[in-house]
Amino acid sequence: MTVSDAELRAMARARELGATVLGTTTPNPAVGAVVLAADGIVAGEGATQPPGGPHAEVQALAAAGERARGGTAVVTLEPCAHTGRTGPCADALIAAGVARVVVAVPEPTSLAGGGADRLRAAGIDVAVGVEQAEAETGSLAPWLTGVREHRPQVVWKVAATLDGRVAAADGSSRWITGEQGRAAVHRLRATCDAVVVGSGTAVTDDPRLTVRDADGRDAARQPLRVVVDRRDRLPESARVRDDAAPTLVSHAADPAALLAELFDRDVRRVLLEGGPTLAAAFLRAGLVDEAVVHLAPKLLGAGPALVGDLGITSIADALSWETVDVLLLGGDVQVRLRPTRHTGGRQSVRRGS
């Protein structure tokens, strides 16, 4: 499979475009698309709009106009071949007269599959699997987790000192990290469909769990706030019960049951912001797909650790992670990691439209 440098650059840009709409397209995948004119110059770009709106390919074609004819469409997910609330993207590409389509991830569902075959039948050259791994771990990850495992993707976010403490011995935890770190948390929340904490965190810290801008104003779109509260500890006066965002108080018996409950509500990306006990429960169950750890250049020497008991007694049994990237946030450090394990087998579910 031969892919040009221009197409590789376009695929990198398509992944960036998908990331810009992460958290706004659920239950649809956050797809990015770039249309190159026949001379290889970018003619149009697009990303999936909220449900009912145009898909990434249609947006990119609209921006390209007649320059799409004879050109190349580069897209992170195989164009759909079915009609939902919008028409098939494969048909839109055929009608636009593109000569080639470059795809990162093949369509995994039976409902929307067949796009590549339809394009080839129309005489269009199709390349599938270009930088597939990079696309699968990017903005498509929440949707793909839903397709393959019938549960939301889980991102665990934790802020700790250099010695791994999430609070001081007296219970105080504001503020472990600085302003840039706190701003990064709000940007992360904005990419998620739900933010989850346990009742202990909700009672002790009384967080609002909303997405706020640099001026402290609530964003227009808010994820679902979820408090796991099996013992009915959350008071009616808790700030998480205000009207700034929807709130679910869940009595789920374990992390798997909670994720099933959220999946049924079309949640596809969960931000786990709970304390050490809840984090340990998700980790023991193998239900953390990514970790975002904020480390502050502070030492406490005492206080709760960033994760509770995992039942591990030997270094040979330690949970292993790979570092995805490291970012300086003022005086703090953000480390993004993924567990070094494979997900389960794929299953066929509906791709929304």
N, C-alpha and C positions, 0 to 999 in steps of 0.2 A: 504494500500500500504506500503510494507516494503522496506526500503532503508537502506543499510549498511553505516557505518561510512566512509568506503573507498569511496563509491559512492558519499556521500555528500562532501567529500574533493575534489573528482574529479570534481563535479559540480561547486564548488567554483573556482577551477582552470580553468574550461572551461569558466566561466564568465570573468576571468582575461584575458584569451587568446582572447576572443572576443573584449575586450576593447583595446587590443594592435593593432588591425587593424581598429578601428573605424575611419571613414573618408576616407578609402582606398577602400571600397568594393561597394560603391554606383553604381547602385541602388539596389544591393543585400544586405541582412542583414549581419551584422558583427557577425558571429557565432563562438563559440569556442567548441572544442571537445577533449575528453580524452579517450583513450582506456586502459582499465585495463586488464591485463593478467588473466588467470583462477585463479591464486593465489592472485589476488587483487592488485598486484603491477603495477604501471604505466608502460605501454609498449609503448605508443605513444601519441603525442599531435598534435593538428592542429588548424588553424584558417582560415576563408574564405580568399581566395586570390582575387586580383582585378578581375573584370568581365572577364570571359573566362578562368580563372585559376581554380584550384581544390577547392571544398568546404571543410569545416573544417573536416568532417568525412573522406573524402578521404585522406587528408593530415595525419590525425592521424593514419589511417589504414596503410598507406605507411610506417610511422615511426615504427609502431608496427610489421609489417611483420607477420610471422607465429605465433607470440605470441598472436595475436588477436583471433586465433581459440579457441573457448570455453570460451572466455573472455567477457567483458562488455564494450559497447560503451556508454559514457556519453556525451550528447550534449545539447546545450542550446535551440535549435529549432528542432522540429520534422523533421527527414530526409525527403528530397523531394522524390516524386515518379514520377516526370516527367522528360523528356529529353529536355534540352535546348542546350546551348553551351557545357554543360557537361552532363554525364549520371546521372540516378537517384541514389542518395546516399543510398536509401533503398536497391537497388540491390547490391551496393558495399559492404554493411554490410552483406548481405546474402552470397555473394560470399566469404567473408573473414571468414565465419564460426563463427561469434560471437553468444553467447548463450543468451545474454540479452542486451537490449538497454534502457537507462534511459534518459528521455527527460524532459526539463524544460517547454518549451512553445509549445503547440500544433500548428500545421500549420494552420494559419487563412485564407489562400487563397484557392479558389477552384482549381486553376491550379496545384499547387504543393502538394495538400493534398493527403491523402491516404497512406502515408509512414508507419505509425504505423500499419495499417491494413495489408499492404503487408508483413511487418516483422512478424506479428503474424501468417499470413497464411503460412509462411515458418517455423513455429515452434519456433520462437524466442520470449522469454519473454520480454514484453514491459511495462515500467512504464512511465506514462505521467503526468506532472504537478508537478514535483519535484522542489521545490523552484522557482515556476513560477513567483511570484511577483518580486523577486529579479532580475530574468533574464529580465523581461519585462521593468524594469526601468533602466537597464544597457545598454549595447551596442546595444541591439535590439530595444531600444526605438525609434530611428529615423525611422527605417523601419516600425515598428508597427504603428507609427503615420501616416505614409503615407498610410498604408493599411486601417486603421480605419477612418482617417479624410481627406484623399486625400490632404494633405499639409505637408510641412516639419516640423520637430520638431524645436522649437525655444528656444535657450539658450540665456538669456540676461546676458551680462557681464558688470559690472560697477565698477569703482574704485572711492572711496569717502573718505573724512575725517571722523573723529568720529562724527562730527555734520552733516554728510550727504551732504557735498559740493563736487561737481565734478570739481570745478575751483574756483580760488580766485575772488574777486570783480573786479580786473583789467583784468580778462579773462585768466590769466596764469594758466596752469594745468600740466605742466611738472616740476618735476615729482611728482605726488601725492604719488605713491607707490614706493618701492625700487626695486632693481635688481631682487630679487627672485620673486616678484610679476609680474614683466614684463616678466620674463622667463616663468612663469606659463601661462600667456596670450598666448604666442606663442605656447606652448604645447596644449592649448585649441583650438586655431585656427586650428592646424593641424588635429584635430578630426572632423572638420566641412567641409561641401561642399561649403559654402558661408559665407562671412562676410559682414554684412549690416550696413551702416551708413546713416545719412541724409545729405543733402547738407550743412546744417549749420556746422556740424562737419567737413565735407570734406573741406570746405572753410576756416574755422577758424583754425583748427589744421593741415590741409594739411597732413594727415597720408598716409603711403604707404599701410598699411593693409596686408602686406605679413607675411608669416611664416619665422622666422629667427632663426638660431642656436645661441649658446652662444657667438660665434665670430662675430655675426652680418651678417652672410652669408645667402642668401635666400635658403630655402629648395628646393629640387627637385620637390616636389608636392606642388602646391599652390591652395587654395580654390578660388572660384570666388569672386571677389571684387564687391560689389553692392553699388551704391550711389543712394538714392531716391532723385530725383531732378526734381520736377514738374515744377519749374520756370526757368530751364536752367541756374542755377547759377554757375555750376562747370566750372572753366576755363580750357582751353586746356592745360595749363601749370601745372595743378594739378598733384601731384606725383602719385596719384592713377591711372593716365592714362599711366604710364610708361609700359614697356614691361616685367616687372618682373612676372606678373600674369594676367590672363584674367579679364576684367572689364566690368560690365554692368551698364549703367546709366538708371535707371528706372523712368518712369513717372506714375507709378501705383497710383491710386487715394487713396488707403487705404491699411492697412496691409494685409487684406484678398486677395486683388487683387495682391499685391506683392508676397505673398506666392504661389498663383496659378500660377503666371508667373514663379517663381523659380521651383515649382514642375514639370512643363512641361519641364524644363531643367534638370530633374533628380536630382535636389537638394533635399536631405532628411534631412539634419541637418544644421540649420542656426545659426550663432553666431551674435546676435544683439549687436553691439557696438556703436550705435548711442547715441545722447545726450538725455537730459530729455524730449524733445518734442516727439521724435520718440518712446522712451521707453513708455511714457504715452499712445501713440496711440495703441501700441501693448497690453499694459496691459488693457486698457479700452475695447479692443476687445476680451479679454480673450485668447490671442494668445501667451502667454509666458508659456512654459512648465517647464522651470528650470531657476534659477537665480544663477549666480556666482558673489558674491559681495566681492570685496577686500577693506578692511578697513585699512586706515593708521592712526597711532597714532598721528594725527595732528588735530588742531582746527583752523577754519578760521572765524567763526561767521558771514560771509557774502559770497555772491557768489551763483551761480546757484545750486539748489538742485538736488539730484540724479535722481529725476523723476518729471515730470511736473504735471499739474493739472489733476487729475483723476475724478473730478466731485463728490468727496465724501465729505459729510459735517458732517457725524456722525460716531463716533467710531464703532457703531454697523454695519456700512456698509464697514468697512475697509477690504481690501484684506488680507486674511490670508494665511500664508505659514508655511510649516514644515521644520525644519532644517535637512538636510541629513547628512552633516558632517562639521566639522570645522578644519581648517588646519593652522598652523603657517607658514608664509613665511618670514623668517627673522624677521623684526620688524612689519610686517603687518599680518593681519588675513584674511584668505579666508573662507567665509561662503557659502556653497552650499545649495540651498533651492528649494522646489517644492510647487506650489500652492495647497491648499487643496480643489481640485475640481476633478470631474470625467470627463474623456474624452467622446466624443460621441460614437455612436454605430459603430460596425465593418462593413467594406465593403469589398467586394471581388475584389482584383486587382491582377495583375500579379506579382509573385515573379520572379525576373530576375535570370539569370544563366550564 
